[in-house]
Amino acid sequence: MAIWILLVLIIIVGFLAIAIFNKLVRSRNQAKNGFAQIDVQLKRRHDLIPSLVETAKRYLQHEEHTLTQVIQARNQAQALQNTNTHNPESLAHMARFAEAEGLLSKALGQFSMVVENYPELKADSIMRDLMQELTNTENRIGFARQHYNDSVMMYNNEREMFPNNLLSGAFGFVPMSQLEFADKAAIDQAPTVNFGR
């Protein structure tokens, strides 16, 4: 009789371990999918920037420093996005990634302020369309980042709750970090452009 009880307990523990494992996999995959959605929107932003800068060059000959800052920040952020180590489970990479995107957001915010000082640039239809597209992309990035951060919070909670915490480390489920851009004020307000409509 003791052997049967032990066997039943082993089976119950086995099924519990499988259930915990599957739940953690589901949560981790949801967080990774959220990160992939951020990547899509950031790539879209990175792709818009050269067109913005090229359009603005015609009007901003005296603002070369601002244009250079935007391009340099974009190149740095894009380089981190394109690396083989671009992984939301790497806390060090996520910190560098967030810092680079925060610097890009800050540079775009400064660019937007410069654009505001040039009425003829603001009136350019191509520039207006590009800035509207950038604003829409920034909104999408914000929504994608919120979804990712919520998914990471759920994953980390499931990892740390009992009895999951007894098995998560053994199964290789590492903590994930939320994505907070280095200059949060810049991302929250950049870019806001008013073309007098």
Buried (B, 14 or more C-beta within 10 A) or exposed (E): EEEEEEEEEEEEEEEEBEEBBEBBEEBBEBBBEBBEBBBEBBBBBBEBBEBBBEBBEEBBEEBEEBBEBBBEBBBBBBEBBEEEEBBBBBEEBBBBBBBBBBBBBBBBBBBBBBBBEBEEBBEBEEBBEBBEBBBEBBEBBBEBBBBBBBBBBBBBEBBEEEEBEEBBEEEEBEEBBBBEBBBEEBBEEBBEBEBEE
